Amino acid sequence: MKQKLLGFFVLFLAVMSYGQTTRYIYETLVNPDSINLVTMKSERTFLDVKNDRSLFISENKLVRDSIFTSFKSEVKENNKKEEKEFSKLEGKKYNEPTFFEYFIIKNIPEQKIYFYDRAAGKQIYYQEDRPIRWEITKDIEKQNGYAAQKAVTNFGGRTWTAWFTKDIAVSDGPYKFSGLPGLIVKLEDDNGDYKFDLVKKIVLKNAFEEPISSDVKQSTRVNFHGDKAALEMEFGKNRKSAAGNGNAAEMMSQGGGRHQGGMNGGGGMRGGGMRGGGRSGGGMYRGMGGEGIPMGGSPTMGGGSMKAGISQNPIELN
């Protein structure tokens, strides 16, 4: 009987842990200027570990994405009241800027790293093709409350110093960094532009997981920026084409109305063309992003948030 109870308890713990996410919270400092050392900007980034996978994402992006995902599913149930409530959220945490307008998924045992971004409302990703080669030193210090060992690597045009702890048996860390015999609790580059400090660890039963679109575009690291630009260009052409077709239809409709007015009442020709032109100009403005979606942006999630996330000091220099 005791053996059965023990077996059930072990199975229960295994099931519970399978559904849980351990979130490692890093206080992250970024120098937004690549040339001058200015006031560091602070935001929190998360490393969510579940089973053999992890998600690296900034708090501001996660909040925005989770609100947007929740809103999309609720809107399907057609409630205008929910739409008003959502508009209130947009002016708050929803539009908080981030230096990390992307997320990274890792397969921890296989050390595979996938970088996900968005262009013109479409998801695009690549698999990192450069292994991170660490030089583990004999230096051991207490860092952020843990006994930690020092390791150094060159990656993305920067020299990085990491402090990892074997007290947390997770071979992972912030951003793309992983592969050490323990969790990275402190990480910074030699220029002092990026600093990650582990400040907290929490366990979540239902953590938000970034959805992967069914039409996600696969790219490579080398072609990634070119493929993003191509998506933006295609999006712009489609919007121009749609705007042009809409204007043509509107002008024909307005022209027909003026002609009919002139035939019936004789007053349709007076000033009608000018008024119609004004409406046509307004239609073009709306079609090109005056309302709704900015050129190259994405619905609701693009525009201001993407502009705010543009960094003048990218984490990878090459």
Phi, psi and chi 1 to 4 in degrees:
 res  aa     phi    psi   chi1   chi2   chi3   chi4
   1 MET       -  -44.0 -177.4   66.2  179.4      -
   2 LYS   -63.2  -38.8  -73.7 -176.7  178.4  179.1
   3 GLN   -64.9  -38.1  -72.3 -178.7  -21.9      -
   4 LYS   -64.7  -44.2  -74.9 -175.8  178.1  178.8
   5 LEU   -63.9  -40.5  -75.4  172.3      -      -
   6 LEU   -64.2  -42.4 -179.5   61.3      -      -
   7 GLY   -63.6  -40.8      -      -      -      -
   8 PHE   -64.2  -41.0  174.3   78.4      -      -
   9 PHE   -64.4  -43.5 -176.0   66.2      -      -
  10 VAL   -62.9  -43.2  169.7      -      -      -
  11 LEU   -63.3  -40.0 -180.0   62.5      -      -
  12 PHE   -62.8  -44.1  174.9   75.3      -      -
  13 LEU   -64.0  -38.1  -74.3  177.9      -      -
  14 ALA   -64.7  -42.6      -      -      -      -
  15 VAL   -65.8  -42.3  170.9      -      -      -
  16 MET   -62.3  -46.2  -73.1  -66.1  -69.7      -
  17 SER   -68.6  -28.8   62.1      -      -      -
  18 TYR   -64.0  -34.7 -178.2   81.4      -      -
  19 GLY   -92.3   -0.1      -      -      -      -
  20 GLN   -97.2  152.1  -71.0 -179.4  -18.2      -
  21 THR  -117.8  130.4  -64.2      -      -      -
  22 THR   -96.6  119.9  -57.1      -      -      -
  23 ARG  -103.5  121.9  172.5  169.0  -67.0  168.2
  24 TYR  -101.4  120.5  -60.7   96.6      -      -
  25 ILE  -101.9  124.8  -58.2  172.3      -      -
  26 TYR  -111.8  130.5  -67.9   85.2      -      -
  27 GLU   -79.6  119.4 -170.8   65.2   39.3      -
  28 THR  -115.8  126.9  -55.5      -      -      -
  29 LEU  -110.8  134.6  -64.7  175.2      -      -
  30 VAL  -131.1  133.7  179.3      -      -      -
  31 ASN   -90.2  111.3  171.9   22.7      -      -
  32 PRO   -72.6  -11.0   25.7  -32.2      -      -
  33 ASP  -109.5  121.2 -167.0  -39.5      -      -
  34 SER   -74.8  -16.5   60.3      -      -      -
  35 ILE  -101.8  -44.9  -60.3  173.3      -      -
  36 ASN  -110.5  150.3  -54.9  -58.4      -      -
  37 LEU   -86.7  104.9 -176.3   60.6      -      -
  38 VAL  -110.1 -172.2  -62.4      -      -      -
  39 THR   -60.5  126.0  -57.5      -      -      -
  40 MET   -69.2  139.7  -59.6  -72.3  -83.5      -
  41 LYS   -96.3  139.1  -56.7  -61.6 -179.0 -176.0
  42 SER  -115.4  136.1  173.8      -      -      -
  43 GLU  -153.2  163.6   65.2  174.4  -59.3      -
  44 ARG   -98.3  139.0  -61.4 -155.9  -55.4  178.2
  45 THR  -119.9  151.4   52.6      -      -      -
  46 PHE  -116.3  142.3  -63.3  156.8      -      -
  47 LEU  -118.3  104.2 -179.2   67.6      -      -
  48 ASP   -96.2  116.2  -74.8    3.5      -      -
  49 VAL  -109.2  124.8  178.0      -      -      -
  50 LYS  -137.4  116.0 -176.2  176.0 -178.6 -179.7
  51 ASN    57.2 -120.2  -55.5  -41.0      -      -
  52 ASP  -104.1   16.6   58.7   -3.2      -      -
  53 ARG  -124.6  156.2  -63.4  175.9   73.8 -119.6
  54 SER  -139.2  156.2   71.5      -      -      -
  55 LEU  -126.1  124.8  165.0   70.6      -      -
  56 PHE  -105.4  127.4  171.4   79.3      -      -
  57 ILE  -158.4  150.5 -169.3  169.0      -      -
  58 SER   -79.8  153.5   76.2      -      -      -
  59 GLU   -60.1  -43.4  178.7 -175.5   32.5      -
  60 ASN   -64.3  -40.0  -68.3  -22.4      -      -
  61 LYS   -69.3  -41.8  178.2  169.9  172.3   56.2
  62 LEU   -61.3  -43.7 -177.2  140.5      -      -
  63 VAL   -60.6  -46.7  168.5      -      -      -
  64 ARG   -62.4  -45.5 -169.9  171.3   68.6 -123.4
  65 ASP   -67.9  -39.0  -70.6    1.6      -      -
  66 SER   -68.4  -38.3   59.2      -      -      -
  67 ILE   -64.2  -44.9  -69.8  172.8      -      -
  68 PHE   -64.1  -43.0 -176.8   67.6      -      -
  69 THR   -64.0  -43.4  -60.0      -      -      -
  70 SER   -63.8  -41.8  172.8      -      -      -
  71 PHE   -63.5  -42.5  174.4   66.3      -      -
  72 LYS   -60.6  -41.9  -81.0 -154.5  -53.5 -175.4
  73 SER   -70.6  -34.1   61.2      -      -      -
  74 GLU   -75.6  -32.3  -72.0  174.8    3.3      -
  75 VAL   -65.4  -27.7  153.9      -      -      -
  76 LYS   -60.3  -22.9  -72.0  179.6 -177.6  177.4
  77 GLU   -89.6    9.8  -62.4  172.9   10.8      -
  78 ASN    58.5   58.0   82.3   53.9      -      -
  79 ASN  -121.3  117.2 -151.1  -40.3      -      -
  80 LYS   -71.8  -27.1  -74.1 -163.7  174.6  178.8
  81 LYS   -62.3  -40.7 -177.3 -179.5  176.0 -175.6
  82 GLU   -63.3  -34.3  -70.1  169.5   -2.7      -
  83 GLU   -65.1  -38.9 -167.0  168.8  -14.5      -
  84 LYS   -66.7  -41.4  -74.4 -178.4 -178.4  177.4
  85 GLU   -62.5  -38.9  -69.4  -62.3  -42.6      -
  86 PHE   -65.7  -37.3 -177.7   71.6      -      -
  87 SER   -64.0  -29.5   65.4      -      -      -
  88 LYS   -67.8  -37.6  -68.0  178.0 -174.8  176.4
  89 LEU   -68.2  -29.7  -68.7  169.6      -      -
  90 GLU   -58.2  -35.5  -76.1 -176.0  -59.3      -
  91 GLY   -81.3   -4.9      -      -      -      -
  92 LYS  -105.2 -121.8  -62.5  180.0 -177.8  176.8
  93 LYS   -64.8  -22.6 -166.8   72.1  172.5  175.0
  94 TYR   -58.9  -34.7 -178.4   74.6      -      -
  95 ASN  -104.7   17.1  -84.6  -28.1      -      -
  96 GLU   -64.1  132.9  -75.5  -67.5  -42.6      -
  97 PRO   -72.4  158.5   27.8  -34.6      -      -
  98 THR  -145.1  150.2  176.5      -      -      -
  99 PHE   -86.1   -1.8  -79.0   91.9      -      -
 100 PHE  -125.8   76.6  -53.8   91.6      -      -
 101 GLU   -83.8   43.0  -81.8  -70.9   -5.5      -
 102 TYR  -156.7  173.2   47.7   79.2      -      -
 103 PHE  -138.5  158.6   63.0   91.5      -      -
 104 ILE  -127.3  129.7  -64.8  167.1      -      -
 105 ILE  -112.1  134.2  -69.2  177.4      -      -
 106 LYS  -121.4  141.1  -59.4 -169.5 -164.4   96.5
 107 ASN   -94.9  105.0 -179.1  -45.8      -      -
 108 ILE   -65.6  -49.9  -59.8  171.7      -      -
 109 PRO   -61.8  -36.9  -20.5   32.6      -      -
 110 GLU   -91.1   -3.7  -62.6 -179.4   16.8      -
 111 GLN    53.8   43.5  -68.4  -63.5  -59.5      -
 112 LYS  -102.0  135.4  -69.8 -176.7  177.2  177.7
 113 ILE  -123.7  128.4  -57.1  164.9      -      -
 114 TYR  -122.8  125.5  -58.1   93.0      -      -
 115 PHE  -104.4  120.1 -177.6   98.1      -      -
 116 TYR  -113.7  134.0  -74.8   82.2      -      -
 117 ASP  -137.9 -174.0 -156.0  -17.9      -      -
 118 ARG  -139.4  137.9 -173.8  173.5  -72.7  -87.4
 119 ALA  -138.7  126.4      -      -      -      -
 120 ALA    53.3   39.2      -      -      -      -
 121 GLY    79.6    3.6      -      -      -      -
 122 LYS  -115.0  139.8 -172.9  178.1  178.8   68.9
 123 GLN   -79.4  141.9 -129.1  172.7   30.1      -
 124 ILE  -143.8  142.9  179.5  171.3      -      -
 125 TYR  -147.1  165.6   82.5  100.8      -      -
 126 TYR  -145.6  159.1   67.7   86.0      -      -
 127 GLN   -96.2  127.7 -178.9  177.3  -13.9      -
 128 GLU   -60.2  130.8  178.3   57.0   57.8      -
 129 ASP  -110.8    7.3   57.4   -4.8      -      -
 130 ARG  -111.8  113.1  -61.1  164.1  -63.9  176.3
 131 PRO   -67.0  142.4   24.1  -31.7      -      -
 132 ILE   -89.5  117.2  -62.0  175.9      -      -
 133 ARG  -103.9  113.3  -54.2 -171.3 -171.5  -78.5
 134 TRP   -94.3  144.4  -66.3  100.3      -      -
 135 GLU  -108.6  105.6  178.4 -171.0  -19.8      -
 136 ILE   -86.2  123.8  -61.0  176.8      -      -
 137 THR   -93.6  178.5   73.0      -      -      -
 138 LYS   -93.9    0.4  -65.9 -179.0  179.6  178.5
 139 ASP   -69.9  127.8  -62.6  -17.9      -      -
 140 ILE  -128.4  127.5  -64.3  176.0      -      -
 141 GLU  -142.3  167.6  -67.2 -179.1   10.8      -
 142 LYS   -87.8  121.6 -166.1  131.8 -174.4  172.7
 143 GLN  -130.1  121.2  -63.9  -73.3  -10.9      -
 144 ASN    52.7   37.7  -63.0  -35.8      -      -
 145 GLY    88.9    2.5      -      -      -      -
 146 TYR  -123.1  146.9  -66.5   91.7      -      -
 147 ALA   -71.8  117.3      -      -      -      -
 148 ALA  -129.5  152.0      -      -      -      -
 149 GLN  -114.8  146.6 -167.7  167.1   -8.8      -
 150 LYS   -90.1  141.0 -179.2 -179.4  175.8 -178.7
 151 ALA  -141.6  149.7      -      -      -      -
 152 VAL  -130.3  144.5  179.4      -      -      -
 153 THR  -149.9  158.4 -171.3      -      -      -
 154 ASN  -108.4  124.1  -69.0  -54.4      -      -
 155 PHE  -153.4  132.7 -176.6   79.0      -      -
 156 GLY    63.3   29.0      -      -      -      -
 157 GLY    83.7    7.1      -      -      -      -
 158 ARG  -127.9  154.5  -63.9  178.9 -173.8  -90.2
 159 THR   -97.7  126.1  -60.9      -      -      -
 160 TRP  -114.5  139.5  -66.0   89.4      -      -
 161 THR  -113.5  125.0  -62.2      -      -      -
 162 ALA  -118.9  145.7      -      -      -      -
 163 TRP  -117.6  121.0  -67.1   87.1      -      -
 164 PHE  -119.6  154.1   66.9   93.6      -      -
 165 THR  -120.4  135.3 -179.9      -      -      -
 166 LYS   -81.0   -7.2  -66.0  179.4 -179.4  177.7
 167 ASP   -67.3  -23.3  -65.8  -16.0      -      -
 168 ILE  -116.6  105.4  -57.8  177.1      -      -
 169 ALA   -80.5   59.2      -      -      -      -
 170 VAL  -126.1  116.9  177.9      -      -      -
 171 SER   -82.7   72.1 -179.9      -      -      -
 172 ASP  -154.5  178.1 -152.3  -12.7      -      -
 173 GLY  -176.9 -176.6      -      -      -      -
 174 PRO   -69.1  160.4   23.4  -31.6      -      -
 175 TYR    54.7 -134.8 -168.8   60.7      -      -
 176 LYS   -90.1    0.9  -64.2  178.4  179.8  177.6
 177 PHE   -80.5  128.6  -64.5   97.4      -      -
 178 SER  -163.4 -175.0   61.0      -      -      -
 179 GLY    94.8    3.4      -      -      -      -
 180 LEU   -94.9  157.7  -72.0  165.9      -      -
 181 PRO   -77.4   54.1   26.7  -32.8      -      -
 182 GLY   156.6  171.6      -      -      -      -
 183 LEU   -78.1  139.2 -177.7   74.3      -      -
 184 ILE   -76.0  121.7  -64.3  173.0      -      -
 185 VAL  -104.7  -14.8  -63.1      -      -      -
 186 LYS  -150.1  137.2 -174.7 -179.8 -176.9   67.6
 187 LEU  -149.5  133.9  175.8   73.8      -      -
 188 GLU  -155.1  153.6   60.5 -176.3  -42.2      -
 189 ASP   -91.8  164.6   74.9  -61.6      -      -
 190 ASP   -69.8  -18.6   58.5  -17.2      -      -
 191 ASN   -85.8  -10.3  -66.9  -30.8      -      -
 192 GLY    73.9   22.9      -      -      -      -
 193 ASP   -84.2  -29.9  -71.6  -22.8      -      -
 194 TYR  -132.4  130.2  -76.9   84.6      -      -
 195 LYS  -138.1  130.6  -61.7  179.2 -178.6 -179.6
 196 PHE  -121.7  122.3  -60.5   84.6      -      -
 197 ASP  -124.1  122.1  -79.1  -73.5      -      -
 198 LEU   -68.5  123.2 -179.8   67.2      -      -
 199 VAL  -117.6  -17.4  -66.7      -      -      -
 200 LYS  -161.5  153.2 -162.2  172.7 -177.2 -179.5
 201 LYS  -133.8  126.7  168.0 -171.1  169.9 -176.3
 202 ILE  -133.5  158.5   59.4  175.7      -      -
 203 VAL  -113.1  128.4  176.1      -      -      -
 204 LEU  -118.0  137.8  -55.1  170.0      -      -
 205 LYS   -83.2  -36.2  -71.3 -175.3  178.5  178.6
 206 ASN  -132.0   69.3  -62.9  -61.1      -      -
 207 ALA   -75.6  145.9      -      -      -      -
 208 PHE   -67.5  134.1  173.4   74.9      -      -
 209 GLU  -117.1  129.9  -63.8 -177.1   13.7      -
 210 GLU   -62.1  121.9  -78.6  -75.3  -22.5      -
 211 PRO   -72.4  141.6   25.4  -31.3      -      -
 212 ILE   -99.6  122.3  -53.5  -59.5      -      -
 213 SER   -66.1  148.0  -55.5      -      -      -
 214 SER   -68.1  -24.9   58.2      -      -      -
 215 ASP  -105.3   25.4   62.8  -16.3      -      -
 216 VAL   -58.2  139.0   60.7      -      -      -
 217 LYS   -94.7  127.8  178.0  176.5  175.7   58.3
 218 GLN   -89.5  136.0 -176.3  174.9    4.0      -
 219 SER  -132.9 -167.6 -179.3      -      -      -
 220 THR  -125.2  162.7   63.7      -      -      -
 221 ARG   -59.6  -41.5 -179.8 -178.9   61.1   84.8
 222 VAL   -67.1  -38.8  173.9      -      -      -
 223 ASN   -94.7    1.4  -63.0  -31.0      -      -
 224 PHE   -58.3  -51.5 -170.9   68.2      -      -
 225 HIS   -66.2  -36.3  -67.6  -65.1      -      -
 226 GLY   -65.3  -40.8      -      -      -      -
 227 ASP   -67.2  -36.4  -72.6  -17.6      -      -
 228 LYS   -64.2  -44.2  -82.0 -173.9   68.3  175.9
 229 ALA   -62.9  -36.5      -      -      -      -
 230 ALA   -65.7  -39.7      -      -      -      -
 231 LEU   -63.9  -42.1  -74.2  174.3      -      -
 232 GLU   -63.3  -42.1  -62.9  -80.0    2.7      -
 233 MET   -65.7  -43.1 -170.0  177.2  -65.1      -
 234 GLU   -63.1  -40.7 -179.0 -176.5    0.2      -
 235 PHE   -62.0  -44.2 -179.9   79.9      -      -
 236 GLY   -63.1  -41.6      -      -      -      -
 237 LYS   -63.5  -42.9  -75.1 -179.7  179.9  177.9
 238 ASN   -63.2  -37.9  -69.4  -20.6      -      -
 239 ARG   -70.2  -39.1  -74.7 -168.2   62.6   78.7
 240 LYS   -62.2  -44.4  -86.3 -173.5 -179.7 -179.9
 241 SER   -62.7  -44.7  176.1      -      -      -
 242 ALA   -64.5  -39.9      -      -      -      -
 243 ALA   -65.7  -41.2      -      -      -      -
 244 GLY   -63.4  -43.5      -      -      -      -
 245 ASN   -64.3  -39.2  -67.9  -23.0      -      -
 246 GLY   -66.5  -39.7      -      -      -      -
 247 ASN   -66.5  -40.4  -74.5  -32.1      -      -
 248 ALA   -61.4  -43.9      -      -      -      -
 249 ALA   -65.3  -39.4      -      -      -      -
 250 GLU   -66.7  -42.4 -174.4  179.1   -3.4      -
 251 MET   -65.7  -39.0  -71.6  174.1   70.5      -
 252 MET   -64.4  -41.2  -73.5 -179.2   66.9      -
 253 SER   -64.8  -43.9  172.3      -      -      -
 254 GLN   -68.2  -39.7  -70.4  168.5   -2.0      -
 255 GLY   -61.8  -41.7      -      -      -      -
 256 GLY   -63.2  -38.9      -      -      -      -
 257 GLY   -66.5  -39.0      -      -      -      -
 258 ARG   -68.1  -41.1  -74.6 -166.8  -62.1  -87.5
 259 HIS   -62.6  -44.3  178.7   68.3      -      -
 260 GLN   -64.5  -40.0 -174.1  177.5    1.0      -
 261 GLY   -62.9  -41.1      -      -      -      -
 262 GLY   -64.0  -40.7      -      -      -      -
 263 MET   -67.2  -40.8  -69.2  -70.8  -71.0      -
 264 ASN   -84.3  -44.5  -68.0  -25.4      -      -
 265 GLY  -116.2   -9.5      -      -      -      -
 266 GLY    77.2   -4.4      -      -      -      -
 267 GLY  -103.2   -0.8      -      -      -      -
 268 GLY   -67.1  -25.9      -      -      -      -
 269 MET   -81.3  -20.6  -64.5  -64.4  -69.8      -
 270 ARG   -73.0  109.6  -75.3 -161.9  -56.0  -89.6
 271 GLY    69.4   -2.9      -      -      -      -
 272 GLY   -62.4  -41.4      -      -      -      -
 273 GLY   -61.4  -41.1      -      -      -      -
 274 MET   -65.2  -42.6  -70.4  -63.9  -70.1      -
 275 ARG   -64.4  -40.5  -72.7 -162.6  -60.2  -87.5
 276 GLY   -63.5  -40.6      -      -      -      -
 277 GLY   -61.3  -39.6      -      -      -      -
 278 GLY   -61.7  -42.0      -      -      -      -
 279 ARG   -66.5  -38.1  -75.0 -166.8  -65.6  -88.7
 280 SER   -63.0  -42.8  174.3      -      -      -
 281 GLY   -60.5  -41.1      -      -      -      -
 282 GLY   -63.5  -38.9      -      -      -      -
 283 GLY   -62.7  -40.8      -      -      -      -
 284 MET   -63.4  -41.8  174.3   65.9   82.0      -
 285 TYR   -62.1  -43.7 -179.7   69.9      -      -
 286 ARG   -65.3  -41.8  -70.6 -167.3  -63.3  -88.8
 287 GLY   -65.7  -27.0      -      -      -      -
 288 MET   -94.9   10.5  -66.1  -61.3  -71.0      -
 289 GLY   111.9   11.1      -      -      -      -
 290 GLY   -64.3  -36.6      -      -      -      -
 291 GLU  -115.7  176.9  -73.4  174.0    2.9      -
 292 GLY    62.9 -118.9      -      -      -      -
 293 ILE   -97.7  127.7  -52.6  170.6      -      -
 294 PRO   -69.1  156.5   -8.9   20.2      -      -
 295 MET   -58.2  126.2  -73.1  -65.5  -70.3      -
 296 GLY    82.5   -3.8      -      -      -      -
 297 GLY   -90.1 -171.6      -      -      -      -
 298 SER  -129.9  157.2   58.5      -      -      -
 299 PRO   -56.4  129.2  -17.9   27.4      -      -
 300 THR    61.7  -46.1  -48.6      -      -      -
 301 MET   -84.6  -15.1  -66.9 -177.3   64.4      -
 302 GLY   -85.5 -134.8      -      -      -      -
 303 GLY    50.7 -120.9      -      -      -      -
 304 GLY   -58.5  -41.2      -      -      -      -
 305 SER   -65.7  -37.7   61.8      -      -      -
 306 MET   -70.2  -40.1  -73.3 -172.2   70.3      -
 307 LYS   -63.2  -41.9  -72.2  177.5 -175.5  175.2
 308 ALA   -65.4  -26.3      -      -      -      -
 309 GLY   -85.7   -8.2      -      -      -      -
 310 ILE   -67.9  125.8  -66.7  173.6      -      -
 311 SER  -104.8  135.0  171.8      -      -      -
 312 GLN   -82.8   -6.6  -64.4  177.9   -4.8      -
 313 ASN  -132.1   77.9 -170.3    6.4      -      -
 314 PRO   -64.4  150.9   23.3  -33.1      -      -
 315 ILE   -68.1  -28.5 -167.1  167.4      -      -
 316 GLU  -112.0  126.3  -70.5 -174.7   36.9      -
 317 LEU   -92.9  -16.8  -58.0  175.7      -      -
 318 ASN  -154.2      -   60.0   31.1      -      -
